Amino acid sequence: SGSVSGGTLWRPLQRWAWHRSAGAVLPMGIADPDRMNALKSGLSFLLSAISVAEFAAAGLVAWPQAVVMIQAATAGGYAGTPLARALPKPVVRGQSQRWASE
């Protein structure tokens, strides 16, 4: 049986969610990479919120650890935005393309 926390299911789910959100954004004709990333981030948030609700409803969330992860992810999100804006767009694009191809 597949384990979410053990990584058996997690990596394919990440790839599926990334490709689904990118697939939803690309046909919309958005040429500006910043707007496309913002929309993709919103879709990613929505997918994550649904996943959290499902895991919480099933009683599979270790809340003390989850709170630490939520705080770290929020801090990383706020720190990552100015960093991504400061870096040249080809550098940011290259990193996201490398992650998607893994």
N, C-alpha and C positions, 0 to 999 in steps of 0.2 A: 504494500500500500504506500502511496506517496505521502511524504511528510512536507508540510509547508515550512515549518521552522528548520528542518534539516536541509532545505534547499532543493529537494527533488522536484517540487512543483514551482518553487518561487521564481527561478530564472526564466522558465518558459512563460510564466504569467507576466513577468516584467516585459519580456519581448513582445508578447501579445498586446499588452496594454499600450506600449510605445507605438507599435505599428498601427494599432487601431486608432489611436489619437492622431498620429501623423496622417493616416489614411483619411480621416475625417476632415482634416485641415487642408491638405494639399489640393483637393478638387475645388475648394472654395475660391480659388484665384487670388489668394492673398500674396502679393509680391514682396511686402516688407517683412524681412525675417523677424524683426522685433514683435510685430503684431502677430505673426504666425506662432512664434514661441509663446506669446502671452495666451493665445487661444489654446494651444496645445497644453500649456500648464493648467489652464482652467479645466480642460477635459480630464487631465491626469488627476487633478484634485477631486473631481467628481467620482472618478473610478475608485480612487483611494478611499473616499468617504463611504462609498457603497461597500467596499471590502471591510473597512473597520466596523461598520454596522453589522455586517454578517458575522464576523468573528466575535464581536461583543455579544451579539444575540445568542451565539452558540456557547458562550462562556469560555472562550479559548484565549482571552487576553489576560496577560500577567500585568495588571495595571501599574504597579510601582515601576517596573521596567519600561512600560509603555509611556509613562509620564516623562521619564528621563529622555527617551527617544524623541518624543514630541518636542520637548524643549530644545534638544540638540538640532533637530531638523529645522525648527523655526529659526534658530540662530544662524544655521548654515544658509538658509534661504535668504535671510536679510543680508548676510555678509556676501553671499554669492552674487547677488544682483549688481551691486556696484562694481565688483570684480569683473563680471561678465561685460558690463558696459565699458570698463576701462580697457579691456583687452581688444585687440583688433578682431573684427568679425571673422576673418578666415581662421584665426586660431580657435575661436569659440566653435565655429562650424566644424572644424577638423576634429575637435574633441568629441562632439556629439555624434558625428558620423562614425568615429572609431568605436564608441560605446554601442551604437546600434548594430554594428557588424559583428560584435562578439558573440 
